[in-house]
Structures are given as structure tokens and as C-alpha cells.
Amino acid sequence: MEAGVARLRSDAGKVRCDGGAEVEGEAGGALARQAFRLLGCRDYARVDFRVKPTGRPYILEVNPNPDFSPTAGLCGGLTSAGLTHAQFTVDLVKRALARGQRSMVGAALR
């Protein structure tokens, strides 16, 4: 395990962090998604948070460009979500190319 990175596990509606803290339901995921949208992230980002003893999560930082290597923490998250690093990379490039094509079409119409 990477130093400072908590691995999360789901257990009967709770997310358990390696430190023993629990987050009820989707509180951590909902908080991460809200921060992602609020800060205008796209495609992928890493949201680091901690959990108070009461179970309430709070954000430490949002990293819109986390380490992308196959051995980084991002890859562990992909595995937890049922994705391979290779497939995520292909999907990421396809989304970027599609954005570029839409942008070129929009410029041509002006």
C-alpha cells in the first residue's frame, strides 16, 4: 500500500477505511463527486479526504491530474471499479478526441 493512501472497502452500506473509520452510505463518494463538478474537473481526478471519528468525511484536496502510471493509487481505484488501466486509458483518449472533434466542428460553424 502507498504511504498515506487509504484503501476503501464497502461493507453493508458503509465504507470502511484502513484506519478504522466508517462512512455511512455514499457520503464519501457523493462528497468527491460534488467537489469534482464544483471545480470543473473532467475525465478523472483524485479527491483526498479524511473521516472524522463521527463518520463525517471532509476534503483535504482535489488533484485533477493524479499519477497516471499503472502502479499508482489511481490504478487501485480503477481495479476497485472493475476497470483495467489499459481500458481506462483508451476511454480517456477517446473522450479527449471526441471533445477535440466537437471543438473543431464548432469553430468551422462560426
CNS distance restraints for C-alpha pairs under 8 A (distance, minus, plus):
assign (resid   1 and name CA) (resid   5 and name CA) 7.17 0.50 0.50
assign (resid   2 and name CA) (resid  73 and name CA) 7.19 0.50 0.50
assign (resid   5 and name CA) (resid  73 and name CA) 7.45 0.50 0.50
assign (resid   6 and name CA) (resid  17 and name CA) 5.99 0.50 0.50
assign (resid   6 and name CA) (resid  18 and name CA) 5.66 0.50 0.50
assign (resid   6 and name CA) (resid  19 and name CA) 7.48 0.50 0.50
assign (resid   7 and name CA) (resid  17 and name CA) 6.08 0.50 0.50
assign (resid   7 and name CA) (resid  18 and name CA) 5.97 0.50 0.50
assign (resid   8 and name CA) (resid  15 and name CA) 6.27 0.50 0.50
assign (resid   8 and name CA) (resid  16 and name CA) 5.71 0.50 0.50
assign (resid   8 and name CA) (resid  17 and name CA) 4.88 0.50 0.50
assign (resid   8 and name CA) (resid  18 and name CA) 6.79 0.50 0.50
assign (resid   9 and name CA) (resid  15 and name CA) 5.48 0.50 0.50
assign (resid   9 and name CA) (resid  16 and name CA) 5.28 0.50 0.50
assign (resid   9 and name CA) (resid  17 and name CA) 6.68 0.50 0.50
assign (resid  10 and name CA) (resid  14 and name CA) 5.75 0.50 0.50
assign (resid  10 and name CA) (resid  15 and name CA) 4.50 0.50 0.50
assign (resid  10 and name CA) (resid  16 and name CA) 6.30 0.50 0.50
assign (resid  11 and name CA) (resid  15 and name CA) 6.11 0.50 0.50
assign (resid  11 and name CA) (resid  16 and name CA) 7.10 0.50 0.50
assign (resid  13 and name CA) (resid  24 and name CA) 6.49 0.50 0.50
assign (resid  13 and name CA) (resid  25 and name CA) 4.85 0.50 0.50
assign (resid  13 and name CA) (resid  26 and name CA) 7.82 0.50 0.50
assign (resid  14 and name CA) (resid  22 and name CA) 6.28 0.50 0.50
assign (resid  14 and name CA) (resid  23 and name CA) 5.58 0.50 0.50
assign (resid  14 and name CA) (resid  24 and name CA) 4.65 0.50 0.50
assign (resid  14 and name CA) (resid  25 and name CA) 5.10 0.50 0.50
assign (resid  14 and name CA) (resid  26 and name CA) 7.75 0.50 0.50
assign (resid  15 and name CA) (resid  22 and name CA) 5.55 0.50 0.50
assign (resid  15 and name CA) (resid  23 and name CA) 5.10 0.50 0.50
assign (resid  15 and name CA) (resid  24 and name CA) 6.53 0.50 0.50
assign (resid  15 and name CA) (resid  25 and name CA) 6.99 0.50 0.50
assign (resid  15 and name CA) (resid  26 and name CA) 7.92 0.50 0.50
assign (resid  16 and name CA) (resid  20 and name CA) 6.32 0.50 0.50
assign (resid  16 and name CA) (resid  21 and name CA) 5.95 0.50 0.50
assign (resid  16 and name CA) (resid  22 and name CA) 4.61 0.50 0.50
assign (resid  16 and name CA) (resid  23 and name CA) 6.56 0.50 0.50
assign (resid  17 and name CA) (resid  21 and name CA) 5.50 0.50 0.50
assign (resid  17 and name CA) (resid  22 and name CA) 6.33 0.50 0.50
assign (resid  21 and name CA) (resid  51 and name CA) 6.34 0.50 0.50
assign (resid  21 and name CA) (resid  52 and name CA) 7.48 0.50 0.50
assign (resid  21 and name CA) (resid  53 and name CA) 6.44 0.50 0.50
assign (resid  21 and name CA) (resid  55 and name CA) 6.50 0.50 0.50
assign (resid  22 and name CA) (resid  51 and name CA) 7.42 0.50 0.50
assign (resid  22 and name CA) (resid  55 and name CA) 5.47 0.50 0.50
assign (resid  23 and name CA) (resid  27 and name CA) 6.34 0.50 0.50
assign (resid  23 and name CA) (resid  28 and name CA) 6.58 0.50 0.50
assign (resid  23 and name CA) (resid  51 and name CA) 7.19 0.50 0.50
assign (resid  23 and name CA) (resid  55 and name CA) 5.01 0.50 0.50
assign (resid  23 and name CA) (resid  56 and name CA) 6.64 0.50 0.50
assign (resid  23 and name CA) (resid  57 and name CA) 7.03 0.50 0.50
assign (resid  24 and name CA) (resid  55 and name CA) 6.94 0.50 0.50
assign (resid  26 and name CA) (resid  30 and name CA) 5.77 0.50 0.50
assign (resid  27 and name CA) (resid  31 and name CA) 6.06 0.50 0.50
assign (resid  27 and name CA) (resid  56 and name CA) 7.81 0.50 0.50
assign (resid  27 and name CA) (resid  57 and name CA) 7.18 0.50 0.50
assign (resid  28 and name CA) (resid  32 and name CA) 6.19 0.50 0.50
assign (resid  28 and name CA) (resid  49 and name CA) 7.93 0.50 0.50
assign (resid  28 and name CA) (resid  57 and name CA) 6.05 0.50 0.50
assign (resid  29 and name CA) (resid  33 and name CA) 6.15 0.50 0.50
assign (resid  30 and name CA) (resid  34 and name CA) 6.15 0.50 0.50
assign (resid  31 and name CA) (resid  35 and name CA) 6.27 0.50 0.50
assign (resid  31 and name CA) (resid  57 and name CA) 7.84 0.50 0.50
assign (resid  31 and name CA) (resid  58 and name CA) 7.98 0.50 0.50
assign (resid  31 and name CA) (resid  59 and name CA) 7.89 0.50 0.50
assign (resid  32 and name CA) (resid  36 and name CA) 6.10 0.50 0.50
assign (resid  32 and name CA) (resid  47 and name CA) 5.74 0.50 0.50
assign (resid  32 and name CA) (resid  59 and name CA) 7.88 0.50 0.50
assign (resid  33 and name CA) (resid  37 and name CA) 6.26 0.50 0.50
assign (resid  34 and name CA) (resid  38 and name CA) 5.97 0.50 0.50
assign (resid  35 and name CA) (resid  39 and name CA) 6.04 0.50 0.50
assign (resid  35 and name CA) (resid  47 and name CA) 7.72 0.50 0.50
assign (resid  35 and name CA) (resid  62 and name CA) 7.40 0.50 0.50
assign (resid  36 and name CA) (resid  40 and name CA) 6.35 0.50 0.50
assign (resid  36 and name CA) (resid  41 and name CA) 5.29 0.50 0.50
assign (resid  36 and name CA) (resid  42 and name CA) 7.71 0.50 0.50
assign (resid  36 and name CA) (resid  45 and name CA) 7.28 0.50 0.50
assign (resid  36 and name CA) (resid  47 and name CA) 7.67 0.50 0.50
assign (resid  36 and name CA) (resid  62 and name CA) 7.50 0.50 0.50
assign (resid  37 and name CA) (resid  41 and name CA) 6.09 0.50 0.50
assign (resid  41 and name CA) (resid  45 and name CA) 6.81 0.50 0.50
assign (resid  41 and name CA) (resid  64 and name CA) 6.14 0.50 0.50
assign (resid  42 and name CA) (resid  64 and name CA) 7.94 0.50 0.50
assign (resid  43 and name CA) (resid  92 and name CA) 6.67 0.50 0.50
assign (resid  43 and name CA) (resid  95 and name CA) 7.82 0.50 0.50
assign (resid  44 and name CA) (resid  64 and name CA) 6.74 0.50 0.50
assign (resid  44 and name CA) (resid  65 and name CA) 7.44 0.50 0.50
assign (resid  45 and name CA) (resid  62 and name CA) 7.03 0.50 0.50
assign (resid  45 and name CA) (resid  63 and name CA) 5.59 0.50 0.50
assign (resid  45 and name CA) (resid  64 and name CA) 4.26 0.50 0.50
assign (resid  45 and name CA) (resid  65 and name CA) 5.83 0.50 0.50
assign (resid  45 and name CA) (resid  66 and name CA) 6.32 0.50 0.50
assign (resid  46 and name CA) (resid  62 and name CA) 5.85 0.50 0.50
assign (resid  46 and name CA) (resid  63 and name CA) 5.08 0.50 0.50
assign (resid  46 and name CA) (resid  64 and name CA) 6.41 0.50 0.50
assign (resid  46 and name CA) (resid  65 and name CA) 7.53 0.50 0.50
assign (resid  46 and name CA) (resid  66 and name CA) 6.15 0.50 0.50
assign (resid  46 and name CA) (resid  74 and name CA) 7.52 0.50 0.50
assign (resid  47 and name CA) (resid  59 and name CA) 7.14 0.50 0.50
assign (resid  47 and name CA) (resid  60 and name CA) 7.73 0.50 0.50
assign (resid  47 and name CA) (resid  61 and name CA) 6.04 0.50 0.50
assign (resid  47 and name CA) (resid  62 and name CA) 4.47 0.50 0.50
assign (resid  47 and name CA) (resid  63 and name CA) 6.25 0.50 0.50
assign (resid  48 and name CA) (resid  59 and name CA) 6.00 0.50 0.50
assign (resid  48 and name CA) (resid  60 and name CA) 5.49 0.50 0.50
assign (resid  48 and name CA) (resid  61 and name CA) 5.41 0.50 0.50
assign (resid  48 and name CA) (resid  62 and name CA) 6.27 0.50 0.50
assign (resid  48 and name CA) (resid  63 and name CA) 7.96 0.50 0.50
assign (resid  49 and name CA) (resid  57 and name CA) 6.44 0.50 0.50
assign (resid  49 and name CA) (resid  58 and name CA) 5.40 0.50 0.50
assign (resid  49 and name CA) (resid  59 and name CA) 4.19 0.50 0.50
assign (resid  49 and name CA) (resid  60 and name CA) 5.05 0.50 0.50
assign (resid  49 and name CA) (resid  61 and name CA) 7.10 0.50 0.50
assign (resid  50 and name CA) (resid  57 and name CA) 5.57 0.50 0.50
assign (resid  50 and name CA) (resid  58 and name CA) 5.58 0.50 0.50
assign (resid  50 and name CA) (resid  59 and name CA) 6.53 0.50 0.50
assign (resid  50 and name CA) (resid  60 and name CA) 7.01 0.50 0.50
assign (resid  51 and name CA) (resid  55 and name CA) 5.70 0.50 0.50
assign (resid  51 and name CA) (resid  56 and name CA) 5.50 0.50 0.50
assign (resid  51 and name CA) (resid  57 and name CA) 4.15 0.50 0.50
assign (resid  51 and name CA) (resid  58 and name CA) 6.24 0.50 0.50
assign (resid  52 and name CA) (resid  56 and name CA) 5.29 0.50 0.50
assign (resid  52 and name CA) (resid  57 and name CA) 6.14 0.50 0.50
assign (resid  52 and name CA) (resid  58 and name CA) 7.66 0.50 0.50
assign (resid  66 and name CA) (resid  74 and name CA) 7.14 0.50 0.50
assign (resid  67 and name CA) (resid  72 and name CA) 5.97 0.50 0.50
assign (resid  67 and name CA) (resid  73 and name CA) 7.52 0.50 0.50
assign (resid  67 and name CA) (resid  74 and name CA) 6.91 0.50 0.50
assign (resid  68 and name CA) (resid  72 and name CA) 6.48 0.50 0.50
assign (resid  68 and name CA) (resid  74 and name CA) 6.53 0.50 0.50
assign (resid  68 and name CA) (resid  75 and name CA) 7.57 0.50 0.50
assign (resid  69 and name CA) (resid  74 and name CA) 7.95 0.50 0.50
assign (resid  69 and name CA) (resid  75 and name CA) 7.45 0.50 0.50
assign (resid  70 and name CA) (resid  74 and name CA) 7.89 0.50 0.50
assign (resid  70 and name CA) (resid  75 and name CA) 5.61 0.50 0.50
assign (resid  70 and name CA) (resid  85 and name CA) 6.26 0.50 0.50
assign (resid  71 and name CA) (resid  75 and name CA) 6.34 0.50 0.50
assign (resid  72 and name CA) (resid  76 and name CA) 7.18 0.50 0.50
assign (resid  73 and name CA) (resid  77 and name CA) 6.59 0.50 0.50
assign (resid  74 and name CA) (resid  78 and name CA) 6.30 0.50 0.50
assign (resid  75 and name CA) (resid  79 and name CA) 6.20 0.50 0.50
assign (resid  75 and name CA) (resid  84 and name CA) 7.71 0.50 0.50
assign (resid  75 and name CA) (resid  85 and name CA) 6.07 0.50 0.50
assign (resid  76 and name CA) (resid  80 and name CA) 6.26 0.50 0.50
assign (resid  77 and name CA) (resid  81 and name CA) 6.27 0.50 0.50
assign (resid  78 and name CA) (resid  82 and name CA) 6.28 0.50 0.50
assign (resid  78 and name CA) (resid  83 and name CA) 5.01 0.50 0.50
assign (resid  78 and name CA) (resid  84 and name CA) 6.32 0.50 0.50
assign (resid  78 and name CA) (resid  85 and name CA) 6.74 0.50 0.50
assign (resid  78 and name CA) (resid  88 and name CA) 7.79 0.50 0.50
assign (resid  79 and name CA) (resid  83 and name CA) 5.29 0.50 0.50
assign (resid  79 and name CA) (resid  84 and name CA) 6.15 0.50 0.50
assign (resid  79 and name CA) (resid  85 and name CA) 7.88 0.50 0.50
assign (resid  83 and name CA) (resid  87 and name CA) 6.70 0.50 0.50
assign (resid  83 and name CA) (resid  88 and name CA) 6.60 0.50 0.50
assign (resid  84 and name CA) (resid  88 and name CA) 6.19 0.50 0.50
assign (resid  85 and name CA) (resid  89 and name CA) 6.12 0.50 0.50
assign (resid  86 and name CA) (resid  90 and name CA) 6.34 0.50 0.50
assign (resid  87 and name CA) (resid  91 and name CA) 6.14 0.50 0.50
assign (resid  88 and name CA) (resid  92 and name CA) 6.01 0.50 0.50
assign (resid  89 and name CA) (resid  93 and name CA) 6.27 0.50 0.50
assign (resid  90 and name CA) (resid  94 and name CA) 6.21 0.50 0.50
assign (resid  91 and name CA) (resid  95 and name CA) 6.22 0.50 0.50
assign (resid  92 and name CA) (resid  96 and name CA) 6.32 0.50 0.50
assign (resid  93 and name CA) (resid  97 and name CA) 6.10 0.50 0.50
assign (resid  94 and name CA) (resid  98 and name CA) 6.11 0.50 0.50
assign (resid  95 and name CA) (resid  99 and name CA) 6.25 0.50 0.50
assign (resid  96 and name CA) (resid 100 and name CA) 6.26 0.50 0.50
assign (resid  97 and name CA) (resid 101 and name CA) 6.19 0.50 0.50
assign (resid  98 and name CA) (resid 102 and name CA) 6.23 0.50 0.50
assign (resid  99 and name CA) (resid 103 and name CA) 6.11 0.50 0.50
assign (resid 100 and name CA) (resid 104 and name CA) 6.18 0.50 0.50
assign (resid 101 and name CA) (resid 105 and name CA) 6.21 0.50 0.50
assign (resid 102 and name CA) (resid 106 and name CA) 6.10 0.50 0.50
assign (resid 103 and name CA) (resid 107 and name CA) 6.21 0.50 0.50
assign (resid 104 and name CA) (resid 108 and name CA) 6.21 0.50 0.50
assign (resid 105 and name CA) (resid 109 and name CA) 6.32 0.50 0.50
assign (resid 106 and name CA) (resid 110 and name CA) 6.62 0.50 0.50
